[in-house]
C-alpha cells in the first residue's frame, strides 16, 4: 500500500453534487481539494450530444451497470439502475431534464427533521446555481454556472399537448421551476449551445483550472478512521491500493447506491449487517442503505396520423445527417433531448400539490432507444411522484468491487397500483381532447382494449420502468433520529470529519427529475462545510391551487 498526498478536503465522486462541492470549496483559493472518481473522461460525442442520451446509460464505459434484485411485486423482474461511472456522474448520462422540485417537497424535508432545508432556505441556492435562459423573472438565477435552456418546440405536437391539458381543465404554466409548478408548459433542459451541460461542464472543469483543485481516478474502497474521526480514503488504481489523507473533511458524494455502500464498507451502518461481512463497526447507524426511493413511469403511446414525428429520423441515413449537423454546427435534432413539453398535475382533490409528472415526446419509443413503434407516433411518460414504497441497498460482500444488493421493493403498496391506474386514465382523457384530433390514431400501448383494473394492473406490471431517480439511502434528519444517517449540516451522525452530500440524503424524493436538487444540495452543503452563513432565506411564496381541497383541476 502506498501512502499518497494530503488535501484539506477529499470528495468521493465527481457527480452532480460532487462537482458543485469541488467548485465551491476551491473557489476562494484557500483550501486544497481532491476529487476521487472511478470513471473516466466525459469527452465523447455520445455524452456531449443531447439526442444521444440513450447510449451512454447502457454502456459499461460510462455506467456502473447496476440491477435490482428480482422485484417481488413486478413478477420477479430485475430492474436496471444506471448510475454514472464517468466524470460528471449521472449528469453525464441522464436525460438532461431540469426540475427543481416543488416548494412543498422541501418544506416536508424540514418537517422530517432537516432543519434549514425548507423551500425558503433552498430557493436562494437554486438561484445561485442557475443561468436560466427563459423562465419567470425574480424566481430564477441568471448568472450561475448551470445553464438551463428550453427546446425550440418546432413540432406542433408539443403545443397540442399543452393545449389538450388546458382543454381538459388543467392549469398552464410558463415556468414550472418558478412560482407555479402545477400545469402544462415548456420543459427545461441542462443543454447549452447544443451540448449537454453536465455538472462536469458547469462546475468541475472550471474548478480544475485552479491550482488548489485536482482530480484523481480510482475506486474508493473505504473511508479511513482514526478512532471516530475520518482522516482519509483508501482507493485502488491500476491494481495498487493507495491512500489519500484529508486534513479537514472527507465528503462522500458517490450516489444513492454507492454512498451507503461506501459507508458500510467503512464501518458505518447497521451493526448486524457489518458484522455479517466481517467489517469492524465504527458507528452503528441502522438507517444506512434504508429508505431507498425512486420514480416509476410508463409510456402511453399513440399512433400519429400525420408524418410529423421523429419516426422518420430513426433510420441510419437520417441519424448520420443529424450527427453531422450536430458535430459541425451544434444545431438541429442532435442538440435537444426532445423532451420539450411537460406537465405536473394533481391526481385528485385533496392533494395539495402535483403528484403526477409528464414528459411528452413526439415519437413512440422506449427511453433506452429500443423497441420503437413501427409507425409515426407520440407518447407521454407518466408516473406518480410520491410512492409510499421503500427499498434498500445492502452489501453483497466486503469486497469493494462487488455490486451491492439493490431492492427497490417497487409497487409494494396497494396505493401504488391505484395511482398508476389513475395516471393511465387521466392521460387517455388528455389525449382524447380536441387539440389532438388532427393527429390522434389508435392507442399503441397499452391499447384501447386494456380497460379494467385487472387488465391495467397487468400492463403496469409488465411495462413500468424506472425513471432512474434513486435517492434517500443516507437520509438527513435530526441528530437524535435513530434512522437518520446525516444531520442537517450533512455530517454523518456518530463520527467526525465525514459528510455525505448527494441524492442519498433526501428524506423524501422530490417532484420530478433529481439532477437539479442534487446539484442544489452540493451548493448548499458547500457553505455548511466551509462554516459560512447560509444565503438569506427567501420570502417568495409558491402558487398552490386555491381549490386544491375540493378540486382535482
C-alpha positions in Angstrom: 0.0 0.0 0.0 1.4 3.4 -0.9 0.5 6.5 1.1 -0.5 9.4 -1.1 -0.8 13.1 -0.6 -2.7 15.2 1.8 -5.5 17.7 1.0 -7.8 19.8 3.1 -10.9 18.1 1.5 -11.3 14.8 -0.2 -14.5 14.4 -2.2 -15.5 10.9 -3.3 -17.4 11.1 -6.6 -17.4 13.6 -9.4 -21.2 13.5 -9.9 -23.9 16.2 -9.8 -23.2 17.2 -6.1 -19.5 16.4 -6.1 -18.7 18.7 -9.0 -20.6 21.6 -7.3 -18.8 21.0 -4.0 -15.4 20.9 -5.7 -16.1 24.2 -7.4 -17.3 26.0 -4.2 -14.7 24.6 -1.8 -11.8 25.6 -4.1 -13.4 28.9 -5.1 -11.5 31.2 -2.7 -8.2 29.5 -3.2 -7.7 28.9 0.5 -8.3 25.1 0.5 -6.8 22.2 -1.4 -9.4 19.9 -2.8 -9.1 16.4 -4.3 -12.0 14.7 -6.2 -11.7 10.9 -6.4 -13.6 9.4 -9.3 -13.6 5.9 -10.6 -15.0 6.7 -14.1 -13.1 8.2 -17.0 -13.4 11.1 -19.3 -16.8 12.5 -20.5 -15.4 13.9 -23.7 -17.0 11.5 -26.2 -19.8 12.7 -28.6 -22.3 10.1 -27.2 -22.2 12.1 -23.9 -21.9 15.6 -25.2 -24.6 15.3 -27.9 -28.0 15.7 -26.1 -30.0 13.5 -28.5 -27.6 10.5 -28.0 -28.8 10.2 -24.4 -30.0 6.6 -24.7 -26.5 5.4 -25.5 -24.2 6.3 -22.5 -26.6 4.9 -19.9 -26.3 1.5 -21.4 -22.6 1.4 -21.9 -20.3 -0.2 -19.3 -17.7 2.5 -20.1 -20.0 5.2 -18.5 -22.4 3.2 -16.3 -21.9 1.2 -13.2 -24.4 -1.3 -14.7 -26.4 -1.9 -11.5 -29.6 -4.0 -11.5 -32.1 -4.6 -8.8 -32.8 -8.0 -7.3 -35.9 -9.6 -8.7 -38.7 -7.2 -7.7 -41.4 -9.2 -5.8 -44.4 -7.1 -6.8 -43.4 -6.9 -10.5 -43.4 -10.6 -11.3 -39.7 -11.0 -10.4 -38.4 -8.5 -13.0 -34.9 -7.3 -12.4 -34.9 -3.5 -13.0 -32.0 -1.5 -14.5 -30.4 1.0 -12.2 -27.9 3.0 -14.3 -25.5 5.3 -12.4 -22.9 7.4 -14.0 -19.3 6.0 -13.8 -17.7 8.9 -15.6 -16.6 12.5 -14.9 -19.9 14.3 -14.2 -21.5 11.2 -12.8 -25.2 10.7 -13.7 -25.4 14.2 -15.0 -23.3 12.9 -17.9 -25.6 10.1 -18.8 -29.1 11.4 -17.7 -31.9 12.7 -19.8 -30.9 16.4 -19.1 -34.4 17.3 -17.8 -34.2 20.1 -15.3 -36.7 20.2 -12.5 -36.1 21.9 -9.1 -38.9 20.0 -7.3 -41.9 21.6 -5.7 -41.7 24.1 -2.8 -43.7 21.7 -0.6 -41.1 18.9 -1.1 -38.5 20.9 0.8 -41.0 22.1 3.5 -41.6 18.4 4.0 -37.9 17.8 4.4 -37.8 20.4 7.1 -40.8 18.8 8.9 -38.9 15.5 8.8 -36.1 17.0 10.8 -33.9 18.5 8.0 -33.8 21.9 9.8 -32.7 24.7 7.4 -33.7 22.8 4.3 -37.2 24.3 3.8 -38.1 25.9 0.5 -37.2 29.4 1.8 -33.7 28.1 2.5 -33.1 26.2 -0.7 -34.6 28.7 -3.2 -31.6 31.1 -2.9 -29.2 28.2 -3.7 -31.3 27.2 -6.8 -30.9 30.8 -7.9 -27.2 30.9 -7.2 -26.5 27.8 -9.3 -28.7 28.7 -12.3 -28.2 30.6 -15.5 -31.7 30.3 -16.8 -32.4 31.3 -20.4 -36.2 31.9 -20.1 -38.3 31.4 -17.0 -40.1 33.7 -14.6 -38.3 36.9 -13.6 -37.4 37.1 -10.0 -37.7 33.4 -9.4 -34.7 32.2 -11.4 -31.0 32.6 -11.3 -29.3 34.3 -14.3 -25.6 34.2 -13.6 -24.8 30.8 -12.1 -22.6 28.0 -13.6 -25.6 25.8 -14.6 -27.1 26.8 -18.0 -30.8 25.9 -18.2 -32.5 26.2 -21.6 -35.7 25.3 -23.4 -36.2 23.4 -26.6 -37.4 25.2 -29.8 -40.7 23.2 -29.7 -41.0 23.3 -33.5 -43.1 20.2 -33.6 -46.8 21.0 -33.4 -47.3 18.0 -31.1 -45.5 19.8 -28.3 -48.2 22.6 -28.5 -51.0 20.1 -28.9 -50.1 18.5 -25.6 -50.2 21.8 -23.7 -53.4 22.8 -25.4 -55.0 19.5 -24.6 -54.1 20.0 -21.0 -55.9 23.3 -21.0 -58.9 21.9 -22.7 -59.1 19.1 -20.1 -59.3 21.9 -17.5 -55.8 21.9 -16.1 -53.6 24.9 -15.4 -51.0 26.1 -17.8 -47.6 27.3 -16.5 -44.9 29.0 -18.4 -42.3 28.1 -15.8 -42.7 25.0 -13.6 -39.4 25.9 -12.0 -40.8 29.3 -11.0 -43.7 30.3 -8.8 -46.1 27.8 -10.3 -45.1 24.2 -10.9 -48.7 22.9 -11.4 -49.8 22.9 -15.1 -48.8 22.2 -18.7 -46.0 24.0 -20.4 -42.5 24.0 -21.8 -39.9 21.6 -20.3 -36.4 22.8 -19.4 -33.1 21.0 -20.0 -29.4 21.3 -19.0 -28.2 21.9 -22.5 -26.1 24.9 -23.6 -25.1 25.8 -27.1 -26.2 22.4 -28.3 -24.1 20.5 -25.7 -25.1 18.5 -22.6 -24.4 20.9 -19.8 -23.5 18.4 -17.1 -22.2 19.2 -13.7 -18.7 18.5 -15.1 -19.1 21.1 -17.8 -20.8 23.6 -15.4 -18.6 23.2 -12.4 -15.7 20.7 -12.4 -13.8 21.8 -15.5 -13.6 25.4 -14.2 -12.6 24.2 -10.7 -9.8 22.0 -12.1 -8.2 25.1 -13.8 -7.4 26.3 -10.2 -4.1 25.3 -8.7 -5.8 24.1 -5.5 -8.2 21.6 -7.1 -7.4 18.2 -8.7 -9.0 15.0 -9.9 -7.7 11.5 -9.2 -9.0 8.4 -10.9 -9.5 5.4 -8.5 -12.1 3.2 -6.9 -12.8 4.2 -3.3 -12.5 1.2 -1.1 -13.2 2.7 2.3 -13.0 5.8 4.4 -10.1 5.7 6.9 -10.8 6.4 10.5 -8.6 7.3 13.5 -10.9 6.5 16.3 -14.2 8.1 15.3 -12.6 10.7 13.0 -12.5 10.3 9.3 -8.9 11.1 8.1 -8.7 9.9 4.5 -9.8 7.5 1.9 -8.3 4.2 0.7 -8.6 3.7 -3.0 -7.4 1.4 -5.8 -6.0 2.4 -9.1 -4.0 0.3 -11.6 -4.2 -2.7 -9.3 -2.5 -0.8 -6.4 -4.1 0.2 -3.2 -3.3 3.8 -2.2 -4.4 6.2 0.5 -5.1 9.9 0.5 -5.5 12.0 3.7 -7.9 14.7 4.4 -6.8 17.4 6.8 -10.3 18.8 7.3 -13.0 16.5 6.0 -14.0 13.6 3.7 -17.1 14.3 1.7 -18.9 11.3 0.2 -20.8 12.2 -3.0 -20.9 8.8 -4.6 -24.7 8.4 -5.4 -27.6 6.9 -3.6 -26.3 3.5 -4.4 -22.5 3.9 -3.8 -22.6 6.3 -0.9 -24.4 3.8 1.5 -22.2 1.0 0.1 -19.0 3.0 0.9 -20.2 4.0 4.4 -20.9 0.3 5.2 -17.5 -0.8 3.8 -16.0 1.8 6.1 -17.8 0.5 9.2 -20.7 3.0 9.3 -24.1 1.2 9.1 -26.3 -1.4 10.7 -24.0 -3.3 13.1 -25.5 -6.7 12.4 -25.0 -6.4 8.6 -21.4 -5.1 9.0 -20.5 -8.0 11.3 -22.0 -10.5 8.9 -19.4 -9.4 6.4 -16.6 -9.2 8.9 -16.4 -5.4 8.9 -15.4 -3.6 12.1 -18.2 -1.3 13.4 -17.1 2.3 13.7 -20.7 3.6 14.1 -23.9 1.6 14.3 -26.3 3.6 12.0 -29.3 1.3 11.1 -30.6 3.8 8.5 -27.6 3.5 6.2 -28.9 1.9 2.9 -32.6 2.0 4.0 -35.3 4.4 2.7 -34.5 3.8 -1.0 -37.0 5.5 -3.2 -37.4 6.0 -7.0 -39.9 7.2 -9.6 -41.5 4.7 -11.8 -43.1 5.6 -15.1 -44.8 4.1 -18.1 -45.4 5.3 -21.6 -48.8 5.9 -23.1 -48.2 5.6 -26.8 -50.5 6.8 -29.6 -50.2 6.4 -33.4 -49.9 9.7 -35.2 -51.9 10.1 -38.4 -49.6 12.8 -39.8 -45.9 12.0 -40.7 -44.5 14.7 -38.4 -42.9 12.7 -35.7 -39.3 11.7 -35.1 -40.1 8.3 -36.5 -38.8 9.5 -39.9 -35.4 10.1 -38.3 -34.9 6.6 -36.9 -33.1 5.3 -40.0 -29.3 5.2 -40.3 -29.1 7.8 -43.0 -31.1 10.3 -41.1 -29.1 9.6 -37.9 -25.9 10.2 -39.8 -27.2 13.6 -41.1 -28.3 14.6 -37.6 -25.0 13.6 -36.2 -23.1 15.6 -38.8 -25.2 18.7 -38.3 -24.6 18.5 -34.6 -20.9 17.8 -35.0 -20.3 20.8 -37.2 -22.9 23.3 -36.0 -24.2 22.1 -32.6 -27.7 22.5 -34.0 -30.7 20.5 -35.2 -32.3 17.3 -33.8 -29.0 16.3 -32.2 -29.0 19.4 -29.9 -32.0 18.6 -27.9 -33.2 15.8 -25.6 -36.6 16.1 -27.4 -38.4 16.4 -24.0 -39.7 19.9 -24.8 -43.2 19.9 -23.2 -44.1 18.8 -19.7 -46.9 18.8 -17.1 -47.3 18.5 -13.4 -50.8 17.7 -12.2 -52.6 16.6 -9.0 -54.1 13.1 -9.0 -57.3 14.0 -7.1 -59.0 16.6 -4.9 -57.4 16.9 -1.5 -53.8 16.6 -2.9 -52.2 19.9 -2.1 -49.5 20.0 -4.8 -48.7 18.0 -8.0 -48.1 14.3 -7.6 -48.0 13.2 -11.3 -45.4 14.2 -13.8 -45.5 14.1 -17.6 -42.7 14.1 -20.1 -44.1 14.4 -23.7 -42.2 13.0 -26.7 -43.1 13.3 -30.4 -42.1 9.7 -31.1 -43.2 6.3 -29.7 -40.0 4.8 -28.4 -38.5 3.5 -25.1 -36.3 5.7 -23.0 -33.3 3.5 -23.8 -33.9 3.9 -27.5 -35.1 0.4 -28.0 -38.4 -1.1 -29.3 -39.8 1.9 -31.3 -43.3 1.5 -32.6 -43.3 0.6 -36.3 -45.2 3.8 -37.2 -45.4 7.5 -36.6 -46.5 8.1 -33.0 -46.2 10.2 -29.8 -46.1 9.3 -26.2 -46.4 10.7 -22.7 -44.2 9.3 -19.9 -46.3 9.4 -16.8 -45.8 8.3 -13.2 -46.7 9.2 -9.6 -44.2 11.3 -7.7 -44.6 10.1 -4.1 -44.8 6.4 -3.9 -45.2 5.1 -0.3 -43.0 2.0 -1.1 -39.4 1.9 0.3 -36.5 -0.3 -0.6 -32.9 -0.8 0.5 -29.2 -1.1 -0.6 -27.1 -3.7 1.2 -23.7 -5.2 0.9 -23.2 -8.3 -1.2 -19.8 -8.9 0.4 -16.9 -7.0 1.9 -15.2 -6.7 -1.5 -15.5 -3.1 -2.8 -15.6 -4.4 -6.3 -18.8 -6.3 -5.8 -22.1 -4.6 -6.8 -24.4 -4.0 -3.8 -27.7 -5.8 -3.3 -30.4 -3.3 -4.5 -34.1 -4.0 -3.7 -36.4 -1.1 -4.7 -39.5 -3.0 -3.5 -41.5 -1.2 -6.2 -45.3 -1.3 -6.1 -45.4 -2.8 -2.6 -48.5 -0.8 -1.6 -52.0 -1.0 -3.0 -51.9 2.8 -3.3 -49.1 2.4 -6.0 -51.4 0.4 -8.2 -54.4 2.7 -7.8 -52.1 5.7 -8.5 -50.8 4.2 -11.7 -54.3 3.2 -13.0 -55.3 6.7 -12.3 -52.3 8.0 -14.3 -53.3 6.0 -17.3 -57.0 7.1 -17.2 -56.1 10.7 -16.8 -53.6 10.5 -19.7 -56.2 8.9 -22.0 -58.5 11.8 -21.2 -55.8 14.3 -22.2 -55.0 12.5 -25.4 -58.8 12.5 -26.1 -59.0 16.3 -26.2 -59.8 18.3 -29.4 -56.2 19.5 -29.7 -55.1 16.0 -30.7 -57.9 15.5 -33.2 -55.7 16.2 -36.2 -53.0 13.8 -35.0 -54.6 11.0 -33.0 -54.6 7.5 -34.3 -55.1 4.3 -32.4 -53.6 3.7 -28.9 -50.5 1.6 -29.4 -49.8 1.0 -25.7 -51.5 -0.2 -23.5 -54.2 -0.5 -26.2 -57.8 0.7 -26.1 -59.0 -2.8 -25.0 -57.0 -2.6 -21.7 -59.6 -1.0 -19.5 -60.4 -3.0 -16.4 -58.4 -2.6 -13.2 -57.1 -6.1 -13.6 -56.1 -5.5 -17.2 -54.4 -2.2 -16.3 -52.5 -3.9 -13.5 -51.2 -6.5 -15.9 -50.0 -3.8 -18.2 -48.4 -1.9 -15.3 -46.6 -5.0 -14.0 -45.0 -5.6 -17.4 -44.5 -2.1 -18.7 -43.5 0.0 -15.8 -39.9 1.2 -15.8 -37.6 3.2 -13.5 -37.2 6.9 -14.3 -33.7 6.5 -12.8 -34.3 8.7 -9.8 -33.0 6.6 -6.9 -32.5 8.5 -3.6 -32.9 8.6 0.1 -30.5 5.9 1.3 -28.5 8.2 3.7 -31.4 10.2 5.0 -31.0 13.6 6.5 -32.7 14.2 9.8 -32.4 15.4 13.4 -29.3 14.2 15.2 -31.4 12.2 17.7 -33.4 10.4 14.9 -32.3 6.7 15.1 -32.9 6.2 11.4 -31.2 9.4 10.2 -27.7 9.0 8.7 -26.7 12.6 8.5 -27.7 15.7 10.5 -28.9 18.9 8.8 -25.3 20.0 8.4 -24.7 16.9 6.2 -22.4 15.4 8.9 -22.6 11.6 9.4 -24.1 11.1 12.8 -21.8 9.2 15.3 -18.4 10.1 13.6 -16.4 13.3 12.9 -14.9 14.7 9.8 -17.2 12.9 7.4 -20.2 14.2 5.4 -22.5 12.8 2.8 -23.8 15.1 0.1 -25.8 13.8 -2.9 -29.3 12.5 -3.6 -28.9 9.8 -0.9 -29.6 12.4 1.7 -33.1 13.3 0.5 -35.6 12.5 3.3 -38.2 12.0 0.6 -38.0 12.1 -3.2 -38.7 15.4 -4.8 -41.2 16.1 -7.6 -39.6 15.5 -11.0 -36.0 14.7 -12.1 -33.3 14.7 -9.4 -30.2 16.3 -11.1 -31.3 19.8 -10.2 -31.9 19.0 -6.5 -28.7 17.0 -6.3 -26.6 20.0 -7.5 -28.5 22.2 -5.1 -27.6 20.1 -2.1 -23.9 20.3 -3.3 -24.2 24.1 -3.4 -25.9 24.5 0.0 -23.7 21.9 1.7 -20.5 23.7 0.5 -21.4 26.7 2.6 -22.1 24.4 5.6 -18.7 22.7 5.1 -16.9 26.0 5.0 -18.7 27.3 8.0 -20.2 30.2 6.1 -23.5 31.8 6.9 -26.2 30.3 4.6 -27.7 32.6 2.0 -30.5 34.7 3.4 -33.9 32.9 3.3 -36.4 33.8 0.6 -39.8 35.2 1.4 -41.3 34.2 -2.0 -44.5 32.2 -1.7 -45.2 29.4 -4.3 -48.5 29.1 -6.1 -50.8 26.5 -4.6 -54.1 25.8 -6.4 -56.8 27.8 -4.4 -59.3 24.9 -4.7 -57.0 22.0 -4.0 -59.1 20.7 -1.2 -62.2 20.3 -3.3 -61.0 20.1 -7.0 -58.5 17.9 -8.9 -58.0 20.6 -11.6 
